[in-house]
Amino acid sequence: MISINEKIRQVKLIAMDFDGVFTDNRVFIDENGKETVVCDRSDSLGIKILKEKRPDIKIVVISKETNNVVKARCDKLKIDCKTGVDDKLFILKKIIASESVNPEHVAYLGNDINDLECIQFAGIGVAVSDSDPRVLAVADFITSKPGGRGAIREFMDIVLG
């Protein structure tokens, strides 16, 4: 039987939620109503390293959030981004079909109940350590680090072996 780490190293597509995965799920609002979030630079470096060493792996963010901060962060990291998504599983299936990837070779990283369908559908459903208990219960892999605090980097390092 193949170990979860071996299965992770065979991934061809990594899809992720943004809030709670790239961030610690908090939002900061200034007196003008402008929202900002905090992302972990080690996560960003992990994505950069993975893209350099494994350019065959597609990375995409699928987020319900409509705030431009999601797109701005993804643009900076040069990864695809789908925002304002209510049906994440529908979008994930479209991406899988357009990339001709077997769902078994897809990893989905999420943290909350609106990620459940994608986590259960993907060949490797990943929950960050501080996820909703219902997400933790169905995940194939749980990071030791929480969202926004190195969970993405931890996963990328496993992908690279």
DSSP file (Angstrom, degrees, kcal/mol; ACC not computed):
  #  RESIDUE AA STRUCTURE BP1 BP2  ACC     N-H-->O    O-->H-N    N-H-->O    O-->H-N    TCO  KAPPA ALPHA  PHI   PSI    X-CA   Y-CA   Z-CA
    1    1 A M              0   0    0      0, 0.0     2,-0.3     0, 0.0     0, 0.0   0.000 360.0 360.0 360.0 138.7    0.0    0.0    0.0
    2    2 A I        -     0   0    0      1,-0.1     2,-0.0     2,-0.0     0, 0.0  -0.561 360.0-124.0 -79.4 135.8    1.3    3.5   -0.9
    3    3 A S     >  -     0   0    0     -2,-0.3     4,-2.3     1,-0.1     5,-0.2  -0.333  21.9-112.9 -74.4 160.7    1.9    5.9    1.9
    4    4 A I  H  > S+     0   0    0      1,-0.2     4,-2.6     2,-0.2     5,-0.2   0.876 118.1  53.8 -63.0 -37.4    0.2    9.3    2.1
    5    5 A N  H  > S+     0   0    0      2,-0.2     4,-1.9     1,-0.2    -1,-0.2   0.898 108.8  48.4 -65.7 -38.6    3.6   11.0    1.5
    6    6 A E  H  > S+     0   0    0      2,-0.2     4,-0.6     1,-0.2    -2,-0.2   0.908 111.8  50.1 -64.7 -40.8    4.2    9.0   -1.6
    7    7 A K  H >< S+     0   0    0     -4,-2.3     3,-1.1     1,-0.2    -2,-0.2   0.906 108.8  52.3 -62.9 -41.8    0.7    9.8   -2.8
    8    8 A I  H >< S+     0   0    0     -4,-2.6     3,-1.8     1,-0.3    -1,-0.2   0.890 103.1  58.0 -61.8 -39.7    1.4   13.5   -2.2
    9    9 A R  H 3< S+     0   0    0     -4,-1.9    -1,-0.3     1,-0.3    -2,-0.2   0.647 100.8  58.5 -67.5 -13.1    4.6   13.3   -4.2
   10   10 A Q  T << S+     0   0    0     -3,-1.1    -1,-0.3    -4,-0.6    -2,-0.2   0.350  78.4 130.6 -94.3   4.9    2.5   12.1   -7.2
   11   11 A V    <   +     0   0    0     -3,-1.8    95,-0.2     1,-0.1     3,-0.1  -0.259  31.7 178.2 -63.2 144.7    0.3   15.2   -7.3
   12   12 A K  S    S+     0   0    0     93,-3.2    46,-2.2     1,-0.3     2,-0.4   0.525  70.9  35.0-118.5 -18.8   -0.2   17.0  -10.6
   13   13 A L  E     -ab  58 106A   0     92,-1.6    94,-2.7    44,-0.2     2,-0.5  -0.991  60.8-166.6-142.9 129.2   -2.6   19.7   -9.5
   14   14 A I  E     -ab  59 107A   0     44,-3.1    46,-2.5    -2,-0.4     2,-0.4  -0.972  10.0-177.2-118.6 118.1   -2.8   21.6   -6.2
   15   15 A A  E     -ab  60 108A   0     92,-3.0    94,-2.5    -2,-0.5     2,-0.3  -0.911   8.0-177.4-113.1 142.7   -5.9   23.6   -5.5
   16   16 A M  E     -ab  61 109A   0     44,-2.1    46,-2.9    -2,-0.4    94,-0.2  -0.986  27.6-127.2-141.2 147.9   -6.3   25.7   -2.3
   17   17 A D        -     0   0    0     92,-2.3    46,-0.2    -2,-0.3     5,-0.2  -0.408  23.4-145.7 -73.9 166.6   -8.8   27.9   -0.5
   18   18 A F  S >>>S+     0   0    0     44,-0.2     4,-2.6     1,-0.2     3,-2.1   0.838  75.0  63.6-101.8 -67.6   -7.4   31.3    0.4
   19   19 A D  T 345S+     0   0    0      1,-0.3    92,-0.2     2,-0.2    -1,-0.2  -0.425 118.2  13.5 -65.0 125.8   -8.8   32.5    3.7
   20   20 A G  T 345S+     0   0    0     -2,-0.2    -1,-0.3     6,-0.1   127,-0.2   0.259 130.4  53.6  92.3 -11.8   -7.7   30.1    6.4
   21   21 A V  T <45S+     0   0    0     -3,-2.1   127,-2.4   126,-0.2   131,-0.4   0.695 121.1  24.1-114.4 -57.9   -5.1   28.5    4.3
   22   22 A F  T  <5S+     0   0    0     -4,-2.6    18,-0.7   125,-0.2     2,-0.2   0.766 136.0  36.1 -74.2 -26.8   -3.0   31.4    3.0
   23   23 A T  S   <S-     0   0    0     -5,-1.2   126,-0.2    16,-0.2    16,-0.1  -0.683  88.7-111.6-119.8 172.0   -4.1   33.4    6.0
   24   24 A D        -     0   0    0     14,-0.5     3,-0.1   124,-0.3   124,-0.1   0.192  64.3-102.7 -88.7  16.8   -4.9   32.6    9.7
   25   25 A N  S    S+     0   0    0      1,-0.3     2,-0.3    13,-0.2    -6,-0.1   0.451  86.6 120.7  78.6   3.6   -8.5   33.4    8.8
   26   26 A R        -     0   0    0     12,-0.1     2,-0.4     2,-0.0    12,-0.3  -0.665  46.1-158.0 -94.8 155.2   -8.5   36.8   10.4
   27   27 A V        -     0   0    0     -2,-0.3     2,-0.5    10,-0.1    10,-0.2  -0.993   6.1-147.2-130.5 140.4   -9.2   40.0    8.5
   28   28 A F  E     -F   36   0B   0      8,-3.1     8,-2.5    -2,-0.4     2,-0.5  -0.907  12.5-164.8-107.5 133.3   -8.1   43.5    9.6
   29   29 A I  E     -F   35   0B   0     -2,-0.5     6,-0.2     6,-0.2     2,-0.1  -0.974   6.4-150.6-122.7 125.2  -10.4   46.4    8.8
   30   30 A D    >   -     0   0    0      4,-2.2     3,-2.3    -2,-0.5     6,-0.0  -0.278  40.1 -89.1 -85.9 178.6   -9.2   50.0    8.9
   31   31 A E  T 3  S+     0   0    0      1,-0.3    -1,-0.1     2,-0.1    -2,-0.0   0.664 127.8  55.1 -64.0 -15.9  -11.3   53.1    9.7
   32   32 A N  T 3  S-     0   0    0      2,-0.1    -1,-0.3     0, 0.0     3,-0.1   0.391 120.6-106.4 -95.4   1.8  -12.2   53.4    6.0
   33   33 A G    <   +     0   0    0     -3,-2.3     2,-0.3     1,-0.3    -2,-0.1   0.511  68.8 149.7  87.3   5.0  -13.5   49.9    5.7
   34   34 A K        -     0   0    0      1,-0.0    -4,-2.2    -5,-0.0     2,-0.4  -0.582  37.0-143.1 -75.7 129.8  -10.4   48.6    3.8
   35   35 A E  E     +F   29   0B   0     -2,-0.3     2,-0.3    -6,-0.2    -6,-0.2  -0.737  22.0 175.3 -95.2 140.4   -9.7   44.9    4.5
   36   36 A T  E     -F   28   0B   0     -8,-2.5    -8,-3.1    -2,-0.4     2,-0.3  -0.954   8.4-163.8-136.2 158.8   -6.2   43.5    4.8
   37   37 A V        -     0   0    0     -2,-0.3     2,-0.5   -10,-0.2   -10,-0.1  -0.869  19.2-120.2-134.8 168.9   -4.9   40.1    5.7
   38   38 A V        -     0   0    0    -12,-0.3   -14,-0.5    -2,-0.3     2,-0.3  -0.959  25.5-171.3-115.6 130.5   -1.6   38.6    6.7
   39   39 A C        -     0   0    0     -2,-0.5     2,-0.5   -16,-0.1   -16,-0.2  -0.843  26.8-113.1-116.1 156.9    0.1   35.8    4.7
   40   40 A D    >>  -     0   0    0    -18,-0.7     4,-1.5    -2,-0.3     3,-0.6  -0.780  12.7-150.4 -93.1 125.1    3.2   33.8    5.6
   41   41 A R  H 3> S+     0   0    0     -2,-0.5     4,-2.5     1,-0.2     5,-0.2   0.784  96.8  61.9 -66.6 -26.4    6.3   34.4    3.5
   42   42 A S  H 3> S+     0   0    0      2,-0.2     4,-2.2     1,-0.2    -1,-0.2   0.870 102.6  51.8 -67.7 -33.1    7.5   30.9    4.0
   43   43 A D  H <> S+     0   0    0     -3,-0.6     4,-2.1     2,-0.2    -2,-0.2   0.929 109.9  49.2 -63.3 -44.6    4.3   29.7    2.3
   44   44 A S  H  X S+     0   0    0     -4,-1.5     4,-2.3     1,-0.2    -2,-0.2   0.907 111.2  48.6 -61.4 -42.9    5.1   32.0   -0.6
   45   45 A L  H  X S+     0   0    0     -4,-2.5     4,-2.9     1,-0.2     5,-0.2   0.890 108.1  55.3 -65.4 -38.7    8.6   30.7   -0.8
   46   46 A G  H  X S+     0   0    0     -4,-2.2     4,-2.3     2,-0.2    -1,-0.2   0.899 109.2  47.2 -59.7 -41.3    7.4   27.1   -0.7
   47   47 A I  H  X S+     0   0    0     -4,-2.1     4,-2.6     2,-0.2    -2,-0.2   0.923 112.5  49.8 -64.6 -44.9    5.1   27.9   -3.8
   48   48 A K  H  X S+     0   0    0     -4,-2.3     4,-2.0     2,-0.2    -2,-0.2   0.925 112.1  47.1 -60.7 -46.1    8.0   29.6   -5.6
   49   49 A I  H  X S+     0   0    0     -4,-2.9     4,-2.7     1,-0.2     5,-0.3   0.920 112.3  49.9 -63.5 -43.9   10.4   26.6   -4.9
   50   50 A L  H  X S+     0   0    0     -4,-2.3     4,-3.1    -5,-0.2     7,-0.2   0.924 109.8  50.9 -60.9 -44.0    7.7   24.1   -6.0
   51   51 A K  H  < S+     0   0    0     -4,-2.6    -1,-0.2     1,-0.2    -2,-0.2   0.868 113.5  45.8 -62.4 -36.2    7.1   26.0   -9.2
   52   52 A E  H  < S+     0   0    0     -4,-2.0    -2,-0.2    -5,-0.2    -1,-0.2   0.918 121.8  35.0 -71.8 -44.1   10.8   26.1  -10.0
   53   53 A K  H  < S+     0   0    0     -4,-2.7    -2,-0.2     1,-0.2    -3,-0.2   0.765 132.2  27.6 -84.6 -25.9   11.5   22.5   -9.3
   54   54 A R    ><  +     0   0    0     -4,-3.1     3,-2.0    -5,-0.3    -1,-0.2  -0.537  61.5 161.2-135.8  68.2    8.2   21.0  -10.5
   55   55 A P  T 3  S+     0   0    0      0, 0.0    -1,-0.1     0, 0.0    -4,-0.1   0.627  71.6  73.0 -65.5 -10.4    6.8   23.3  -13.2
   56   56 A D  T 3  S+     0   0    0     -3,-0.1     2,-0.5     2,-0.1    -5,-0.1   0.632  79.8  87.6 -76.3 -13.7    4.6   20.4  -14.3
   57   57 A I  S <  S-     0   0    0     -3,-2.0     2,-0.3    -7,-0.2   -44,-0.2  -0.771  72.8-144.2 -91.4 124.9    2.4   20.9  -11.2
   58   58 A K  E     -a   13   0A   0    -46,-2.2   -44,-3.1    -2,-0.5     2,-0.4  -0.698  12.3-162.0 -87.1 138.3   -0.5   23.3  -11.6
   59   59 A I  E     +a   14   0A   0     -2,-0.3    21,-1.2   -46,-0.2     2,-0.3  -0.981  14.8 168.9-121.7 132.7   -1.4   25.5   -8.6
   60   60 A V  E     -ac  15  80A   0    -46,-2.5   -44,-2.1    -2,-0.4     2,-0.5  -0.998  25.9-141.4-144.4 145.6   -4.7   27.3   -8.3
   61   61 A V  E     -ac  16  81A   0     19,-2.1    21,-2.9    -2,-0.3     2,-0.5  -0.911  12.2-169.3-105.3 133.8   -6.6   29.1   -5.6
   62   62 A I  E     + c   0  82A   0    -46,-2.9     2,-0.4    -2,-0.5   -44,-0.2  -0.962  20.0 170.1-123.5 111.1  -10.4   28.7   -5.5
   63   63 A S        -     0   0    0     19,-3.1    22,-2.5    -2,-0.5    21,-0.2  -0.947  42.5-152.4-130.7 142.2  -12.0   31.2   -3.1
   64   64 A K  S    S+     0   0    0     -2,-0.4    -1,-0.1    20,-0.3    19,-0.1   0.750  74.2 104.1 -73.4 -26.1  -15.4   32.4   -2.2
   65   65 A E        -     0   0    0      1,-0.1    19,-1.8    19,-0.1    20,-0.2  -0.242  51.5-169.7 -62.6 142.4  -13.9   35.7   -1.2
   66   66 A T        +     0   0    0     17,-0.2    -1,-0.1    18,-0.1    17,-0.1   0.446  46.3 120.9-109.9  -5.0  -14.3   38.7   -3.6
   67   67 A N    >>  -     0   0    0      1,-0.1     3,-1.6     2,-0.0     4,-0.6  -0.367  69.5-127.4 -62.7 137.2  -11.8   41.0   -1.9
   68   68 A N  H 3> S+     0   0    0      1,-0.3     4,-2.7     2,-0.2     5,-0.2   0.623  99.1  81.6 -62.3 -13.6   -9.1   42.1   -4.4
   69   69 A V  H 3> S+     0   0    0      1,-0.2     4,-2.2     2,-0.2    -1,-0.3   0.853  88.6  54.7 -61.9 -33.1   -6.4   41.0   -1.8
   70   70 A V  H <> S+     0   0    0     -3,-1.6     4,-2.4     2,-0.2    -1,-0.2   0.962 111.7  41.9 -64.5 -51.3   -6.8   37.4   -3.0
   71   71 A K  H  X S+     0   0    0     -4,-0.6     4,-3.0     1,-0.2     5,-0.2   0.902 113.3  53.9 -63.2 -41.5   -6.2   38.2   -6.6
   72   72 A A  H  X S+     0   0    0     -4,-2.7     4,-2.1     2,-0.2    -1,-0.2   0.912 110.9  45.8 -60.6 -43.3   -3.3   40.6   -5.7
   73   73 A R  H  X S+     0   0    0     -4,-2.2     4,-1.9     2,-0.2    -1,-0.2   0.923 114.7  47.0 -66.9 -43.4   -1.6   37.9   -3.7
   74   74 A C  H  X>S+     0   0    0     -4,-2.4     5,-2.3     2,-0.2     4,-0.7   0.890 110.4  52.9 -66.5 -38.8   -2.1   35.2   -6.4
   75   75 A D  H ><5S+     0   0    0     -4,-3.0     3,-0.8     1,-0.2    -1,-0.2   0.923 108.7  50.1 -60.4 -43.8   -0.9   37.6   -9.1
   76   76 A K  H 3<5S+     0   0    0     -4,-2.1    -1,-0.2     1,-0.3    -2,-0.2   0.883 114.4  44.0 -62.5 -37.5    2.3   38.3   -7.1
   77   77 A L  H 3<5S-     0   0    0     -4,-1.9    -1,-0.3    -5,-0.1    -2,-0.2   0.493 110.1-125.8 -85.4  -3.3    2.9   34.5   -6.7
   78   78 A K  T <<5 +     0   0    0     -3,-0.8     2,-0.3    -4,-0.7    -3,-0.2   0.921  63.5 134.3  57.2  48.0    2.0   33.9  -10.4
   79   79 A I      < -     0   0    0     -5,-2.3    -1,-0.2    -6,-0.1   -19,-0.2  -0.947  60.8-100.9-124.4 149.9   -0.7   31.3   -9.6
   80   80 A D  E     -c   60   0A   0    -21,-1.2   -19,-2.1    -2,-0.3     2,-0.4  -0.293  39.3-165.8 -66.7 152.0   -4.1   31.0  -11.1
   81   81 A C  E     -c   61   0A   0    -21,-0.2     2,-0.5   -19,-0.0   -19,-0.2  -0.990  18.5-168.6-147.4 131.2   -7.0   32.3   -9.0
   82   82 A K  E     -c   62   0A   0    -21,-2.9   -19,-3.1    -2,-0.4     3,-0.3  -0.986  22.3-177.0-118.3 118.6  -10.8   31.9   -9.1
   83   83 A T        +     0   0    0     -2,-0.5   -17,-0.2   -21,-0.2   -19,-0.2  -0.734  56.8  34.2-116.0 164.3  -12.6   34.3   -6.7
   84   84 A G  S    S+     0   0    0    -19,-1.8     2,-0.6    -2,-0.3   -20,-0.3   0.806  77.8 161.4  66.8  29.9  -16.2   34.8   -5.8
   85   85 A V        +     0   0    0    -22,-2.5     3,-0.2    -3,-0.3    -1,-0.2  -0.742  23.4 173.3 -92.7 119.0  -16.8   31.1   -6.2
   86   86 A D  S    S+     0   0    0     -2,-0.6     2,-0.8     1,-0.2    -1,-0.2   0.815  80.1  46.0 -87.8 -35.9  -19.9   29.7   -4.5
   87   87 A D     >  +     0   0    0      1,-0.2     4,-1.7     2,-0.1    -1,-0.2  -0.761  65.5 171.4-110.7  84.8  -19.6   26.2   -5.9
   88   88 A K  H  > S+     0   0    0     -2,-0.8     4,-2.9    26,-0.3     5,-0.2   0.857  76.0  56.3 -63.5 -37.2  -16.0   25.3   -5.4
   89   89 A L  H  > S+     0   0    0      2,-0.2     4,-2.7     1,-0.2    -1,-0.2   0.902 104.8  52.5 -64.6 -39.9  -16.4   21.7   -6.5
   90   90 A F  H  > S+     0   0    0      2,-0.2     4,-1.9     1,-0.2    -1,-0.2   0.935 113.2  44.2 -58.9 -47.0  -17.9   22.7   -9.8
   91   91 A I  H  X S+     0   0    0     -4,-1.7     4,-2.4     2,-0.2    -2,-0.2   0.906 111.9  52.9 -66.1 -42.3  -14.9   24.9  -10.5
   92   92 A L  H  X S+     0   0    0     -4,-2.9     4,-2.7     1,-0.2    -2,-0.2   0.929 109.4  48.9 -59.4 -45.1  -12.4   22.3   -9.3
   93   93 A K  H  X S+     0   0    0     -4,-2.7     4,-2.3     1,-0.2    -1,-0.2   0.882 110.0  52.0 -62.7 -38.1  -14.0   19.7  -11.7
   94   94 A K  H  X S+     0   0    0     -4,-1.9     4,-2.5     2,-0.2    -1,-0.2   0.917 111.2  46.9 -63.2 -43.0  -13.7   22.2  -14.6
   95   95 A I  H  X S+     0   0    0     -4,-2.4     4,-2.0     2,-0.2    -2,-0.2   0.925 111.2  51.2 -64.8 -44.9  -10.0   22.8  -13.8
   96   96 A I  H  X>S+     0   0    0     -4,-2.7     5,-2.1     1,-0.2     4,-0.6   0.919 112.7  46.5 -58.3 -44.6   -9.3   19.1  -13.6
   97   97 A A  H ><5S+     0   0    0     -4,-2.3     3,-0.7     1,-0.2    -2,-0.2   0.915 112.1  49.4 -65.2 -43.4  -11.0   18.5  -16.9
   98   98 A S  H 3<5S+     0   0    0     -4,-2.5    -1,-0.2     1,-0.2    -2,-0.2   0.800 116.2  42.9 -68.3 -27.2   -9.2   21.4  -18.6
   99   99 A E  H 3<5S-     0   0    0     -4,-2.0    -1,-0.2    -5,-0.2    -2,-0.2   0.472 105.3-130.2 -93.7  -4.7   -5.9   20.2  -17.3
  100  100 A S  T <<5 +     0   0    0     -3,-0.7     2,-0.4    -4,-0.6    -3,-0.2   0.920  52.4 155.2  53.1  49.1   -6.7   16.5  -18.1
  101  101 A V      < -     0   0    0     -5,-2.1    -1,-0.2    -6,-0.1    -2,-0.1  -0.869  48.6-119.8-108.0 138.3   -5.6   15.5  -14.6
  102  102 A N    >   -     0   0    0     -2,-0.4     3,-2.8     1,-0.1   -90,-0.2  -0.618  23.7-128.6 -70.6 129.9   -6.9   12.3  -12.9
  103  103 A P  G >  S+     0   0    0      0, 0.0    20,-2.4     0, 0.0     3,-1.6   0.765 107.7  69.4 -53.4 -24.6   -8.7   13.4   -9.7
  104  104 A E  G 3  S+     0   0    0      1,-0.3    18,-0.0    18,-0.2    -2,-0.0   0.772  98.3  50.5 -63.0 -25.1   -6.5   10.9   -7.9
  105  105 A H  G <  S+     0   0    0     -3,-2.8   -93,-3.2   -94,-0.1   -92,-1.6   0.052  92.3 100.4-102.1  24.4   -3.5   13.2   -8.6
  106  106 A V  E <   -b   13   0A   0     -3,-1.6    18,-2.2   -95,-0.2     2,-0.4  -0.924  52.8-163.4-112.3 133.6   -5.3   16.3   -7.2
  107  107 A A  E     -bd  14 124A   0    -94,-2.7   -92,-3.0    -2,-0.4     2,-0.5  -0.944   3.2-166.5-111.3 137.7   -4.6   17.8   -3.8
  108  108 A Y  E     -bd  15 125A   0     16,-2.2    18,-3.3    -2,-0.4     2,-0.5  -0.990   3.9-159.9-125.4 124.1   -7.1   20.3   -2.3
  109  109 A L  E     +bd  16 126A   0    -94,-2.5   -92,-2.3    -2,-0.5     2,-0.3  -0.901  28.5 144.3-104.7 124.6   -6.1   22.3    0.8
  110  110 A G  E     - d   0 127A   0     16,-2.4    18,-1.6    -2,-0.5    21,-0.1  -0.859  36.5-161.3-147.1-178.7   -8.9   23.8    2.8
  111  111 A N        +     0   0    0     -2,-0.3    21,-2.7    16,-0.2     2,-0.2   0.491  64.9  51.4-144.6 -13.4  -10.0   24.6    6.3
  112  112 A D  S >  S-     0   0    0     19,-0.2     3,-2.5    23,-0.1     4,-0.4  -0.760  87.5 -90.7-134.6 176.6  -13.8   25.2    6.5
  113  113 A I  G >  S+     0   0    0      1,-0.3     3,-1.1    -2,-0.2     4,-0.4   0.745 117.8  64.0 -63.3 -25.0  -17.1   23.6    5.6
  114  114 A N  G 3  S+     0   0    0      1,-0.2    -1,-0.3     2,-0.1   -26,-0.3   0.513 102.9  52.5 -76.3  -0.4  -17.3   25.2    2.2
  115  115 A D  G <> S+     0   0    0     -3,-2.5     4,-2.6     2,-0.1    -1,-0.2   0.461  81.9  95.6-103.1  -7.3  -14.2   23.2    1.3
  116  116 A L  H <> S+     0   0    0     -3,-1.1     4,-2.5    -4,-0.4     5,-0.2   0.895  81.6  49.6 -55.0 -48.7  -15.6   19.8    2.4
  117  117 A E  H  > S+     0   0    0     -4,-0.4     4,-1.9     1,-0.2    -1,-0.2   0.910 114.1  45.5 -60.2 -42.8  -16.8   18.7   -1.0
  118  118 A C  H  > S+     0   0    0      2,-0.2     4,-2.7     1,-0.2    -1,-0.2   0.903 112.0  51.3 -67.6 -40.8  -13.5   19.5   -2.7
  119  119 A I  H  < S+     0   0    0     -4,-2.6    -2,-0.2     1,-0.2    -1,-0.2   0.893 114.3  44.2 -62.8 -39.7  -11.5   17.8    0.1
  120  120 A Q  H  < S+     0   0    0     -4,-2.5    -1,-0.2    -5,-0.2    -2,-0.2   0.804 116.3  47.1 -75.7 -29.2  -13.6   14.7   -0.2
  121  121 A F  H  < S+     0   0    0     -4,-1.9    -2,-0.2    -5,-0.2    -3,-0.2   0.883  94.9  85.2 -79.0 -41.0  -13.5   14.7   -4.1
  122  122 A A  S  < S-     0   0    0     -4,-2.7     3,-0.3    -5,-0.2   -18,-0.2  -0.219  85.3-121.9 -63.9 150.8   -9.8   15.3   -4.5
  123  123 A G  S    S+     0   0    0    -20,-2.4     2,-0.4   -17,-0.4   -16,-0.2   0.818 109.0  32.3 -60.0 -31.0   -7.4   12.3   -4.4
  124  124 A I  E    S-d  107   0A   0    -18,-2.2   -16,-2.2   -21,-0.3     2,-0.6  -0.887  76.4-165.9-131.8 100.3   -5.6   14.0   -1.5
  125  125 A G  E     -d  108   0A   0     -2,-0.4    15,-2.2    -3,-0.3    16,-1.9  -0.777  13.2-166.0 -87.9 121.3   -7.9   16.1    0.7
  126  126 A V  E     -de 109 141A   0    -18,-3.3   -16,-2.4    -2,-0.6     2,-0.4  -0.921   9.8-169.2-116.6 131.3   -5.7   18.3    3.0
  127  127 A A  E     -de 110 142A   0     14,-2.4    16,-2.2    -2,-0.5   -16,-0.2  -0.953  24.1-125.9-113.9 135.5   -6.8   20.2    6.1
  128  128 A V    >   -     0   0    0    -18,-1.6     3,-1.9    -2,-0.4    16,-0.1  -0.499  37.6-104.4 -72.6 154.5   -4.6   22.8    7.8
  129  129 A S  T 3  S+     0   0    0     16,-1.7    -1,-0.1     1,-0.3    15,-0.0   0.726 117.9  51.2 -59.7 -26.4   -4.3   21.9   11.5
  130  130 A D  T 3  S+     0   0    0     15,-0.2    -1,-0.3  -110,-0.2   -19,-0.1   0.047  84.6 133.9 -99.9  27.3   -6.7   24.6   12.7
  131  131 A S  S <  S-     0   0    0     -3,-1.9   -19,-0.2     1,-0.2   -20,-0.1  -0.195  70.2 -78.7 -69.6 164.1   -9.5   23.6   10.4
  132  132 A D    >>  -     0   0    0    -21,-2.7     4,-2.2     1,-0.1     3,-1.2  -0.363  46.4-115.6 -55.8 140.8  -13.1   23.1   11.4
  133  133 A P  H 3> S+     0   0    0      0, 0.0     4,-1.9     0, 0.0    -1,-0.1   0.808 115.7  58.4 -55.5 -31.4  -13.5   19.7   13.1
  134  134 A R  H 3> S+     0   0    0      2,-0.2     4,-0.6     1,-0.2   -22,-0.1   0.827 108.2  46.4 -68.5 -30.2  -15.8   18.4   10.3
  135  135 A V  H X> S+     0   0    0     -3,-1.2     4,-1.3   -24,-0.2     3,-0.9   0.908 110.5  51.8 -75.3 -44.6  -12.9   19.1    7.8
  136  136 A L  H 3< S+     0   0    0     -4,-2.2     3,-0.2     1,-0.2    -2,-0.2   0.860 104.3  59.9 -57.8 -35.5  -10.3   17.5   10.0
  137  137 A A  H 3< S+     0   0    0     -4,-1.9    -1,-0.2    -5,-0.2    -2,-0.2   0.767 113.8  33.3 -67.1 -26.9  -12.6   14.4   10.2
  138  138 A V  H << S+     0   0    0     -3,-0.9    -1,-0.2    -4,-0.6    -2,-0.2   0.524  90.4 114.3-108.4  -7.1  -12.6   13.8    6.4
  139  139 A A     <  -     0   0    0     -4,-1.3   -13,-0.2    -3,-0.2     3,-0.1  -0.334  54.9-151.1 -69.3 144.9   -9.1   14.9    5.4
  140  140 A D  S    S+     0   0    0    -15,-2.2     2,-0.3     1,-0.3   -14,-0.2   0.750  88.0  21.7 -79.1 -27.5   -6.6   12.4    4.1
  141  141 A F  E     -e  126   0A   0    -16,-1.9   -14,-2.4  -137,-0.0     2,-0.5  -0.998  66.0-161.1-144.8 136.4   -3.7   14.5    5.5
  142  142 A I  E     -e  127   0A   0     -2,-0.3   -14,-0.2   -16,-0.2   -16,-0.1  -0.983  22.2-130.9-120.7 124.3   -3.6   17.2    8.2
  143  143 A T        -     0   0    0    -16,-2.2     8,-0.1    -2,-0.5     4,-0.1  -0.318   8.8-135.4 -67.7 155.1   -0.7   19.6    8.3
  144  144 A S  S    S+     0   0    0      7,-0.1    -1,-0.1   -16,-0.1     7,-0.1   0.704  89.0  67.5 -81.0 -20.0    1.0   20.1   11.6
  145  145 A K  S    S-     0   0    0      5,-0.1   -16,-1.7     6,-0.1   -15,-0.2  -0.723  85.7-118.6-101.7 150.5    1.0   23.9   11.0
  146  146 A P    > > -     0   0    0      0, 0.0     3,-1.7     0, 0.0     5,-1.1  -0.331  43.3 -75.7 -81.1 167.1   -2.1   26.1   11.0
  147  147 A G  T 3 5S+     0   0    0      1,-0.3  -126,-0.2  -127,-0.2  -125,-0.2  -0.320 118.9  17.0 -59.4 141.1   -3.4   28.2    8.1
  148  148 A G  T 3 5S+     0   0    0   -127,-2.4  -124,-0.3  -124,-0.1    -1,-0.3   0.532 113.0  81.6  74.1   5.3   -1.4   31.3    7.4
  149  149 A R  T < 5S-     0   0    0     -3,-1.7    -2,-0.1  -128,-0.2    -1,-0.1  -0.095 121.5 -62.1-135.8  35.3    1.5   30.0    9.5
  150  150 A G  T  >5S+     0   0    0     -5,-0.1     4,-2.4  -128,-0.1     5,-0.2   0.491  92.6 124.7 103.4   3.0    3.4   27.7    7.2
  151  151 A A  H  ><S+     0   0    0     -5,-1.1     4,-2.0  -130,-0.2     5,-0.1   0.901  79.0  48.8 -63.0 -40.5    0.8   25.0    6.4
  152  152 A I  H  > S+     0   0    0   -131,-0.4     4,-2.9     2,-0.2     5,-0.2   0.938 111.5  49.3 -64.6 -45.9    1.3   25.5    2.6
  153  153 A R  H  > S+     0   0    0      1,-0.2     4,-2.6     2,-0.2    -2,-0.2   0.912 108.7  53.6 -58.9 -43.9    5.1   25.4    2.9
  154  154 A E  H  X S+     0   0    0     -4,-2.4     4,-1.4     1,-0.2    -1,-0.2   0.923 112.3  44.2 -57.0 -45.4    4.8   22.2    4.9
  155  155 A F  H  X S+     0   0    0     -4,-2.0     4,-2.3     2,-0.2    -2,-0.2   0.926 112.0  51.9 -67.2 -45.0    2.7   20.6    2.1
  156  156 A M  H  X S+     0   0    0     -4,-2.9     4,-2.1     1,-0.2    -2,-0.2   0.883 106.9  54.3 -60.4 -38.6    4.9   21.9   -0.7
  157  157 A D  H  X S+     0   0    0     -4,-2.6     4,-0.7    -5,-0.2    -1,-0.2   0.873 108.3  49.0 -63.3 -36.8    8.0   20.4    1.0
  158  158 A I  H >< S+     0   0    0     -4,-1.4     3,-0.8     2,-0.2    -2,-0.2   0.915 107.7  54.5 -68.2 -42.2    6.3   17.0    1.1
  159  159 A V  H 3< S+     0   0    0     -4,-2.3    -2,-0.2     1,-0.3    -1,-0.2   0.905 110.0  47.4 -56.2 -41.5    5.4   17.3   -2.6
  160  160 A L  H 3<        0   0    0     -4,-2.1    -1,-0.3    -5,-0.2    -2,-0.2   0.640 360.0 360.0 -76.6 -13.5    9.0   17.9   -3.3
  161  161 A G    <<        0   0    0     -3,-0.8    -3,-0.2    -4,-0.7    -2,-0.1   0.479 360.0 360.0  76.7 360.0   10.1   15.0   -1.1
